[in-house]
Amino acid sequence: VVVIALPIALILLIVVGGASQKQFVKRQNVLSDVSGQAEETYAAFNIVRVFRARHRFIDRFNNSNEELRKSSSKADFLADVMNPIMSLVGNLMVSAICLVSAWLAAPASQGGLQAISIPVIVTAVTYGNQLIMPLTQVAQILASLSQTAAAASRVFAFLAEEDQEDESDKTATIEKVEGNISFENFVAFFCNSKTIGTLVYSLVIAVLV
């Protein structure tokens, strides 16, 4: 029973742990995207308002935030479910040991083999619990290690980036500058809750340099 239960527990631990690791990595990537959007939008909020792109940025942020919520929920669920899975496998293994031991300890008149005694059953159950206990502890630690590895991957990716080229010795020189800038057919509107009016219509501005 123990020989069958331990490989099953290891397989479940590897499968669930790998899935949890992927979700933690995804959560870190989406978290960096959400943080970048918030920082860039806040720093250039006046530009966003000028181009009337506030609603577009809000929709983009809401989509990224929803994706972050889903990945976080999946990652936390898979990390939290590993310990109960190991406990379930351990309890099933102990139950199977008890059933097999009871059949081996039952007298022949009751269909048993009467091959072992009660102390042997107690010893088998005790050793079964001791064998599954390390896997349960590994499952508890694996969740923290998955989060740490996902966060560390971003740090290592940043450190692996190539250094920016030193351009301190480069100077920009402009010898001759000519430019003609014009705004033609420029129209400005003003609006309130009821009316929309024209403030400036067909304005032409020319700047000659």
Buried (B, 14 or more C-beta within 10 A) or exposed (E): BBEEBBEEBEEBBEEBBEBBBBBBBBBBBBBEBBEEBBEEBEEBEEEBEEEEBEEEBEEBBEEBBEBBEBBBEBBBEBBEBBBEBBBEBBEBBBEBBBEBBEBBBBEEEEEBEEEBEEEEBEEBBEEBBEBBEEBBEBBEEBBEBBBEBBBEBBEEEEEEEEEEEEEEEEEEEEEEEEEEEEEEEEEEEEEEEEEEEEEEEEEEEEEEE
